[in-house]
Structures are given as structure tokens and as C-alpha cells.
Amino acid sequence: MIQSLDRINQLAKKAKNQGLTAEELAERDNLRQEYLAEIRGQVKNTMATVTVVNEAGQDVTPAKLIAEKAKQSLEFF
């Protein structure tokens, strides 16, 4: 689980009940950006494992996805 999500939820609850200070608002915004970056990374990792196959069993994976897979495999090493 994403660690920042707990803190985001705590701040959301506090915002609903009593409001947030300027520091807490800034923290919430930063945590949200970190959370979104992590989600985007997870989606990219998932897409790197996808292969598109048509009804005839032929690999029809888009060239852009193949290029992204190659790029990520190079970044891994």
C-alpha cells in the first residue's frame, strides 16, 4: 500500500471536521503529487508487461508500447 495515502486520508478527515493550516494544506498538496506519481509508475510498470494479441494469435502490440517496454528494460539495468 502507498504510505502517503494514510496521511492524505488523515488530512482529508481533518479538513472536513476542523479545517487545515497553511502548512497542512501544503503537505496535503505535496502528498497528493507523490501519490499520483506513484500511481503513474505502477500503471507504467503494468503496461510494460502487456502484449496485445489479435484473434488469430498474432502479436499486434502497438509500436509505441514496444518502444516503452524496451526503454524500461534498459532503465532497469
WOKAZI-V492846 format. One record per pair of residues at least 6 apart in sequence whose ideal C-beta (glycine too) atoms are under 6 Angstrom apart, sorted by the first residue. I is the first residue (numbers start at 1). J is the second residue. D is the distance in Angstrom with one decimal. If there is no record, write none. Layout:
# WOKAZI-V492846
((I | J | D) (I | J | D))
This chain:
# WOKAZI-V492846
((2 | 38 | 5.5) (4 | 31 | 4.6) (4 | 34 | 5.3) (4 | 35 | 5.3) (7 | 31 | 5.8) (8 | 31 | 5.1) (11 | 24 | 5.9) (11 | 28 | 4.6) (48 | 69 | 5.1) (48 | 72 | 4.8) (51 | 61 | 5.3) (52 | 60 | 5.2) (52 | 61 | 4.6) (53 | 59 | 5.9) (54 | 60 | 4.9))
